[in-house]
Structure formats: C-alpha cells, structure tokens
Amino acid sequence: MGAVLRLLGYFGNRSLWFDEAALAINIIERPLSALFKPLEFHQGAPAGFLALEKIAASLLGPGEFALRLFPLICGLLTVLWTARVARLYVSPGAVPLAIALVAVNPSLVYYSSEVKQYSSDALVTLVLLWAFAGLARSDLPGKKIIAFGLVGSVAVWLSHPAVFLLASAAIVFLVAARADRPRMVRLIFILAVWAACFAALYFMSLRQLESDGSLLDFWAQYFPPHPIGVHTFWWLFDVFSISFHDPAGIAVIPGMSFFVVGCAAVFRRNPTLGWIVGGAGLAVVGAAFAHEYPLGSRLLIFAVPIMLLIVAEGVAAVC
C-alpha cells in the first residue's frame, strides 16, 4: 500500500510548484560544480541531494519524472527500511503498526514525489538508526570502522538534519565506552570522519545558507521567540503538539499520549535509542534557538519515522 500510494503520486506527474521550480532551475541550468555555491531564488538543499538530482536530469532529461525519481526511490525505501528498523527498536507487537503508519503517512507520501530533499531526510534517519543498532553491537573491526564512517559521512551530504542524530549518537556511544579504551579509540576514529565530512560540507555549502537574510526572514516564525521566558516554553509545546498533525499526520491528543507512553517503553527496551533520540531532539531545539534550524513543518519530516515508531510502541504498550 505504501508503494502504491507513492507511485500514484509520482505517475500523477503534477506540475512543479514554485519551490520545486526554483530548485529545479538551479539543478538544470548550473554545472555540477556550481551547485555547491549559493543557489538562486534563496534555495537550499544538501549538496549530495543536488548532485544526484543533477545526474538524474542529465541522464534522463530535465522533466518532472527525472527530477522526482530520487525522492521516489527514497520514499519507497523508507517504507521497506521501516520494517527493518522497527524490528530492531520496538516490540514485535508494534512493528506492523509502525510500518502501516509510515506507509500511509500523508507527508511521507507527498514528498516522495516532490523535487525537495525531505523524502531523503526521512530515509537517512532510518538508515542511521539501523547503523546505530549495528554500531552498538559491533566489536568494531577494521572493515566495520570504515563502513560506519562511510554511512555517517554520506548521511550529512544527503540530509542536513542528519548532523543532529550523528552528534547525539557520538556522545551516547562515547559515554557508553568510557571504560573500554580500545573501543573508545575506534569510536573516536569513526566520529572524526563524521566531523571532518560535516566540516567540509559546512564550509562548502551550509555557511552560505545561514547568511541568506531572505531565507532566515521567511522562516523567522519557526524560531523560538526572544527573550526566553514562560512564553518560549509554551511556544515549544505548541510546536511539539502541532508536529503530530503536521508532519506526523496523526490526531494530536492521541498521538501525544501514545508518544509519551512509547518514550517510556523505548527507554526500558532500548535505552541507547532513547538517549540518541532525546539528544537529537535537544540538538534540534538548540539549533532553533541559535537561528540555525527552523522548527517548521516540512523541516521536521526527518523526525517523522522516529515519532511514528515511538507512537506505535506506545500503542503496543497500552494494549
């Protein structure tokens, strides 16, 4: 069902809307090397995503089908990868519901046929969760060190919010390995590779986005209000509650209730995942306070698979 819904959106072949068209002009008219420079029309997207879009447009032509092919592939893989990740992190009773929620989620379905990076954001989140599960169990021989280093490195080039999950995971794994010096050394090597790739991306692309005044003005309402006070915490609560409707696509009060129960269940079942997700959430909020990452609806799509996994675990725990 998840695949059918995404394919229907893709083969519906609707016209590019404003944001898609603005990004598509950059992809089509610029050479590959110029995609790492500031984009026209105040657009921003991960450098790896832009490179793959450029390759698709060059090979298949500058049409909607070619430009939306990579988001479609990410959307289809998101459903399949949810089945793999859910088995690692939630109870058996929650797995079918988690897959179903991801399969029919309106935002994940819609952005699987849109020339934007949000579909790849969701897939990268799931791939990182899968990699973290393997990293937690592995003794980290040489090949595994290289593999985990590559996964994190590719992630930051395909998804901007991947850095929040990677930073949180780095802290959690280092704390867990504090009494194991050989493992600590191997982890530091992996984390150094992640950090180096993010630094390269930042100086090549990201720092140009944070200096785009028009882009920051557009997203201004999605940054926490200053000065910080009681109203700031109410604002954060509003963002948290609204996110269950958009982009998570579920009723707010039941969604929040099952999410809270699910968080407790996840922490009991898999504390590592709980701390990684919690740390990533704090990192996102911190970036919002620093005006580096807006807490806007489609910019939170990367978190939707995590939210739905936890909601499904909450439902299973209540049952």
LINWO-V209057 format. One record per residue. N is the residue number from 1. RES is the residue in one letter. SS is DSSP state (helix for helix, strand for strand, loop for the rest). Layout:
n=N res=RES ss=SS
n=N res=RES ss=SS
This chain:
n=1 res=M ss=loop
n=2 res=G ss=helix
n=3 res=A ss=helix
n=4 res=V ss=helix
n=5 res=L ss=helix
n=6 res=R ss=helix
n=7 res=L ss=helix
n=8 res=L ss=helix
n=9 res=G ss=helix
n=10 res=Y ss=helix
n=11 res=F ss=helix
n=12 res=G ss=helix
n=13 res=N ss=loop
n=14 res=R ss=loop
n=15 res=S ss=loop
n=16 res=L ss=loop
n=17 res=W ss=loop
n=18 res=F ss=helix
n=19 res=D ss=helix
n=20 res=E ss=helix
n=21 res=A ss=helix
n=22 res=A ss=helix
n=23 res=L ss=helix
n=24 res=A ss=helix
n=25 res=I ss=helix
n=26 res=N ss=helix
n=27 res=I ss=helix
n=28 res=I ss=helix
n=29 res=E ss=helix
n=30 res=R ss=loop
n=31 res=P ss=loop
n=32 res=L ss=helix
n=33 res=S ss=helix
n=34 res=A ss=helix
n=35 res=L ss=helix
n=36 res=F ss=helix
n=37 res=K ss=loop
n=38 res=P ss=loop
n=39 res=L ss=loop
n=40 res=E ss=helix
n=41 res=F ss=helix
n=42 res=H ss=helix
n=43 res=Q ss=loop
n=44 res=G ss=loop
n=45 res=A ss=loop
n=46 res=P ss=loop
n=47 res=A ss=helix
n=48 res=G ss=helix
n=49 res=F ss=helix
n=50 res=L ss=helix
n=51 res=A ss=helix
n=52 res=L ss=helix
n=53 res=E ss=helix
n=54 res=K ss=helix
n=55 res=I ss=helix
n=56 res=A ss=helix
n=57 res=A ss=helix
n=58 res=S ss=helix
n=59 res=L ss=helix
n=60 res=L ss=helix
n=61 res=G ss=loop
n=62 res=P ss=loop
n=63 res=G ss=loop
n=64 res=E ss=helix
n=65 res=F ss=helix
n=66 res=A ss=helix
n=67 res=L ss=helix
n=68 res=R ss=loop
n=69 res=L ss=helix
n=70 res=F ss=helix
n=71 res=P ss=helix
n=72 res=L ss=helix
n=73 res=I ss=helix
n=74 res=C ss=helix
n=75 res=G ss=helix
n=76 res=L ss=helix
n=77 res=L ss=helix
n=78 res=T ss=helix
n=79 res=V ss=helix
n=80 res=L ss=helix
n=81 res=W ss=helix
n=82 res=T ss=helix
n=83 res=A ss=helix
n=84 res=R ss=helix
n=85 res=V ss=helix
n=86 res=A ss=helix
n=87 res=R ss=helix
n=88 res=L ss=helix
n=89 res=Y ss=helix
n=90 res=V ss=loop
n=91 res=S ss=loop
n=92 res=P ss=helix
n=93 res=G ss=helix
n=94 res=A ss=helix
n=95 res=V ss=helix
n=96 res=P ss=helix
n=97 res=L ss=helix
n=98 res=A ss=helix
n=99 res=I ss=helix
n=100 res=A ss=helix
n=101 res=L ss=helix
n=102 res=V ss=helix
n=103 res=A ss=helix
n=104 res=V ss=helix
n=105 res=N ss=loop
n=106 res=P ss=helix
n=107 res=S ss=helix
n=108 res=L ss=helix
n=109 res=V ss=helix
n=110 res=Y ss=helix
n=111 res=Y ss=helix
n=112 res=S ss=helix
n=113 res=S ss=helix
n=114 res=E ss=loop
n=115 res=V ss=loop
n=116 res=K ss=loop
n=117 res=Q ss=loop
n=118 res=Y ss=helix
n=119 res=S ss=helix
n=120 res=S ss=helix
n=121 res=D ss=helix
n=122 res=A ss=helix
n=123 res=L ss=helix
n=124 res=V ss=helix
n=125 res=T ss=helix
n=126 res=L ss=helix
n=127 res=V ss=helix
n=128 res=L ss=helix
n=129 res=L ss=helix
n=130 res=W ss=helix
n=131 res=A ss=helix
n=132 res=F ss=helix
n=133 res=A ss=helix
n=134 res=G ss=helix
n=135 res=L ss=helix
n=136 res=A ss=helix
n=137 res=R ss=helix
n=138 res=S ss=loop
n=139 res=D ss=loop
n=140 res=L ss=loop
n=141 res=P ss=loop
n=142 res=G ss=helix
n=143 res=K ss=helix
n=144 res=K ss=helix
n=145 res=I ss=helix
n=146 res=I ss=helix
n=147 res=A ss=helix
n=148 res=F ss=helix
n=149 res=G ss=helix
n=150 res=L ss=helix
n=151 res=V ss=helix
n=152 res=G ss=helix
n=153 res=S ss=helix
n=154 res=V ss=helix
n=155 res=A ss=helix
n=156 res=V ss=helix
n=157 res=W ss=helix
n=158 res=L ss=helix
n=159 res=S ss=loop
n=160 res=H ss=loop
n=161 res=P ss=loop
n=162 res=A ss=helix
n=163 res=V ss=helix
n=164 res=F ss=helix
n=165 res=L ss=helix
n=166 res=L ss=helix
n=167 res=A ss=helix
n=168 res=S ss=helix
n=169 res=A ss=helix
n=170 res=A ss=helix
n=171 res=I ss=helix
n=172 res=V ss=helix
n=173 res=F ss=helix
n=174 res=L ss=helix
n=175 res=V ss=helix
n=176 res=A ss=helix
n=177 res=A ss=loop
n=178 res=R ss=loop
n=179 res=A ss=loop
n=180 res=D ss=loop
n=181 res=R ss=helix
n=182 res=P ss=helix
n=183 res=R ss=helix
n=184 res=M ss=helix
n=185 res=V ss=helix
n=186 res=R ss=helix
n=187 res=L ss=helix
n=188 res=I ss=helix
n=189 res=F ss=helix
n=190 res=I ss=helix
n=191 res=L ss=helix
n=192 res=A ss=helix
n=193 res=V ss=helix
n=194 res=W ss=helix
n=195 res=A ss=helix
n=196 res=A ss=helix
n=197 res=C ss=helix
n=198 res=F ss=helix
n=199 res=A ss=helix
n=200 res=A ss=helix
n=201 res=L ss=helix
n=202 res=Y ss=helix
n=203 res=F ss=helix
n=204 res=M ss=helix
n=205 res=S ss=helix
n=206 res=L ss=helix
n=207 res=R ss=helix
n=208 res=Q ss=helix
n=209 res=L ss=helix
n=210 res=E ss=loop
n=211 res=S ss=loop
n=212 res=D ss=loop
n=213 res=G ss=helix
n=214 res=S ss=helix
n=215 res=L ss=helix
n=216 res=L ss=helix
n=217 res=D ss=helix
n=218 res=F ss=helix
n=219 res=W ss=loop
n=220 res=A ss=helix
n=221 res=Q ss=helix
n=222 res=Y ss=helix
n=223 res=F ss=loop
n=224 res=P ss=loop
n=225 res=P ss=loop
n=226 res=H ss=loop
n=227 res=P ss=loop
n=228 res=I ss=loop
n=229 res=G ss=loop
n=230 res=V ss=helix
n=231 res=H ss=helix
n=232 res=T ss=helix
n=233 res=F ss=helix
n=234 res=W ss=helix
n=235 res=W ss=helix
n=236 res=L ss=helix
n=237 res=F ss=helix
n=238 res=D ss=helix
n=239 res=V ss=helix
n=240 res=F ss=helix
n=241 res=S ss=helix
n=242 res=I ss=helix
n=243 res=S ss=helix
n=244 res=F ss=helix
n=245 res=H ss=helix
n=246 res=D ss=loop
n=247 res=P ss=loop
n=248 res=A ss=loop
n=249 res=G ss=loop
n=250 res=I ss=loop
n=251 res=A ss=loop
n=252 res=V ss=helix
n=253 res=I ss=helix
n=254 res=P ss=helix
n=255 res=G ss=helix
n=256 res=M ss=helix
n=257 res=S ss=helix
n=258 res=F ss=helix
n=259 res=F ss=helix
n=260 res=V ss=helix
n=261 res=V ss=helix
n=262 res=G ss=helix
n=263 res=C ss=helix
n=264 res=A ss=helix
n=265 res=A ss=helix
n=266 res=V ss=helix
n=267 res=F ss=helix
n=268 res=R ss=helix
n=269 res=R ss=helix
n=270 res=N ss=loop
n=271 res=P ss=helix
n=272 res=T ss=helix
n=273 res=L ss=helix
n=274 res=G ss=helix
n=275 res=W ss=helix
n=276 res=I ss=helix
n=277 res=V ss=helix
n=278 res=G ss=helix
n=279 res=G ss=helix
n=280 res=A ss=helix
n=281 res=G ss=helix
n=282 res=L ss=helix
n=283 res=A ss=helix
n=284 res=V ss=helix
n=285 res=V ss=helix
n=286 res=G ss=helix
n=287 res=A ss=helix
n=288 res=A ss=helix
n=289 res=F ss=helix
n=290 res=A ss=loop
n=291 res=H ss=loop
n=292 res=E ss=loop
n=293 res=Y ss=loop
n=294 res=P ss=loop
n=295 res=L ss=loop
n=296 res=G ss=loop
n=297 res=S ss=loop
n=298 res=R ss=helix
n=299 res=L ss=helix
n=300 res=L ss=helix
n=301 res=I ss=helix
n=302 res=F ss=helix
n=303 res=A ss=helix
n=304 res=V ss=helix
n=305 res=P ss=helix
n=306 res=I ss=helix
n=307 res=M ss=helix
n=308 res=L ss=helix
n=309 res=L ss=helix
n=310 res=I ss=helix
n=311 res=V ss=helix
n=312 res=A ss=helix
n=313 res=E ss=helix
n=314 res=G ss=helix
n=315 res=V ss=helix
n=316 res=A ss=helix
n=317 res=A ss=helix
n=318 res=V ss=helix
n=319 res=C ss=loop
